Amino acid sequence: MLSLGGGTQSTVLALLADQEVLGPKPDIAIFADTDWEPEAVYQNITWLRDKLSYPVVTVTNGRSLRDDVISGTNTSGAPWLTIPVWLSDLDGNPAGVNWRQCTSNYKVAPIQREVRRRLGLAHRSPVPATTLVEMWLGITTDESERMRTAQEPWIVNRYPLIDANMSRDDCIDWFNAEYPTRNLPRSACIGCPFHSDDAWIAIRNTDPDAYAEAIMIDTMLRNDGHNAARMFRKQAFLHHRRLPLSVAVERSEKDRQEATHWSNECVGLCGI
Ligand code: SF4
């Protein structure tokens, strides 16, 4: 199977896989929908579904990450925040990052559930020792530190873009040559705290509705009535500068930091 995030690298991976230049094509591509992706990603998934000769299926955990962040709840509906917000104490000093559970709850679990279902396995029944699922992930050479051994013994992760020595820029060049009239979207939840300065500026400049929503949610996190403010007794921010989002993005324009935060997303499913 191919893990399809709907962004640059996984789109190129899916298209190259279909041409079988990376080996035999996967049986299926799975897109785990958090319900918080930009509209361009959903449009890209629809385009790929028509384009690819193997099936593209969408899975969810039955909840909306966007709604859960707004209401300050986890996948059980209990008060919690699963995204890795940046925290500061009430004096404004950095105070860590919230424990990230969103990727495993809204992406890993639904994908594994779908794979098990297709293997004909009942919920929580053991996977036979003879079963091995190869999972293709769109990590490129510039993010090779995100490669991991799968935690499940019945899954083996494969990184065909690394094997092909392709960087993110190589993916963009290949795509532009093949599909000169199309744009590749950035995948990742609209309000993901791992966005780089460049990613936040791009959201502001290209998707004003999404940016306005992110500002609304960022402000909400610090309202006394929100579960995040009650639970942490700290201030929570979507932006790594630990400033209100619009202020942080303006600051970023003057003082851009090249660093991305995807190395913190060790499963390798987000932002590809
Ligand atoms: S993109 Fe960000 S917010 Fe969305 S699931 Fe991944 S780490 Fe969490």
Boltz pocket constraint, residues with backbone or C-beta under 6 A from the ligand:
constraints:
  - pocket:
      binder: B
      contacts: [[A, 34], [A, 82], [A, 83], [A, 84], [A, 100], [A, 102], [A, 103], [A, 106], [A, 107], [A, 188], [A, 189], [A, 191], [A, 192], [A, 193], [A, 194], [A, 265], [A, 270], [A, 271]]
      max_distance: 6.0
